[in-house]
Amino acid sequence: MNENLPPCPKCSCEYTYEMNALVVCPECGHEWVPAEGGAEGDGGGGEPVVKDAVGNVLSDGDTVTVVKALKVKGSPSGIKAGTKVRNIRLIDGVDGHDIDCKIDGFGAMQLKSSVVKKA
């Protein structure tokens, strides 16, 4: 085991391991990209960077556009490509759903950043 890997930022577990470019915690399952300079990453807070489908960095309050049609359970019609979503909120959601938002006609829901583009 590599002794210079950082502990998990979520649960402080010291038994982290590398998997490709990520560092993984075996206790809570959290995955993150290690900071590239050691001391720089410690003072930066532990906020993950969320990027949209084309690589733009997203932040709270942004307006995004859905880039592909999405099926919605319980709705006869899904969310169409090109739908604008205003005032998003970034979260650490389940199954890669990292955007919390309200969509007109559908209400509150969570989206994956890989299906939206910054407007």
Disulfide bonds with the S-S distance in Angstrom:
none
